[in-house]
Amino acid sequence: MLVSETPRERVRRIIFGHDTPAGRAFDVGLIIAIVLSVVVVCVDSVARYHREAGDFLVAAEWFFTILFTIEYIARIWSAGRRRAYVFSFFGIVDLLAILPTWLSLVVPGTQFLATIRVLRVLRIFRVLKLVQFVGGAEVLARALRASIHKITVFLFVVLTIVVIVGSMMYLIEGPEAGFVNIPTGIYWAIVTLTTVGFGDITPITTLGKALASVLMIMGYGIIAVPTGIVTVEMSRLQPTLRSLRCGSCGLADHQVDAVYCRGCGAEI
């Protein structure tokens, strides 16, 4: 630690740093506190535990909220670029993590939304040196963005199908079978097409059952379409490998633009 280090710099090094023992210990402690706070919120939502230990759970939730509030203020105070932090992903998540409990003073019940603070556990990628996995997440995000137009067209087709089938079931079955209106028929078509099958509304006529059978079979094929679209884009974005074996170490499957072996470094 430098002698000329100011208190603000020291706090920044601990809070935002992760390569020092102090920064790593801070992040680990923070993650533990986040997990415990989410557990407290979840347990408090169970009526039995709320009756038996409600006061303790409320006190624990306020303890964590005040702790995270102090931490959030410290992050803003010590950040090198405060505005950049406040409007960053983690800055917004840090704020949302403390807002529900404070809002509960005005709107009772909002404290249960504090479970959103589980998003803060994403910092574990930094703490455990798992940043290399972020590359895979970026490939997935790019694939989703590249697929958005195809998926949008697909969703419009699905929407058209459920509207038509829902309207037909309303005409075929009628209120006697629970299809009291077209929106109810559309709801049934969505549940059936997605193979969820709640069973709260079922056709009773032969024609209705036949139409339902067709929709169920369609559901199996339709569900696979978005997965196929995204998979194709991911395959296109992934680096192409070539089955070229290194003459030195025998390692195969190198990237198409590889000049040297990724195992031993020999020229291939």
Salt bridges, closest charged atoms under 4 A:
GLU5 OE2 - ARG13 NE 2.88
ASP19 OD1 - HIS18 NE2 3.59
ASP19 OD1 - LYS129 NZ 2.93
ASP27 OD2 - ARG126 NH2 2.46
ASP44 OD1 - HIS50 ND1 2.71
GLU52 OE2 - ARG48 NE 3.50
GLU61 OE1 - ARG117 NH1 3.34
GLU71 OE2 - ARG75 NE 2.48
GLU71 OE2 - ARG120 NH2 2.60
ASP94 OD2 - ARG75 NE 3.88
ASP94 OD1 - ARG120 NE 2.58
ASP94 OD2 - ARG123 NH2 2.87
GLU233 OE2 - LYS150 NZ 3.33
GLU233 OE1 - ARG236 NH2 2.82
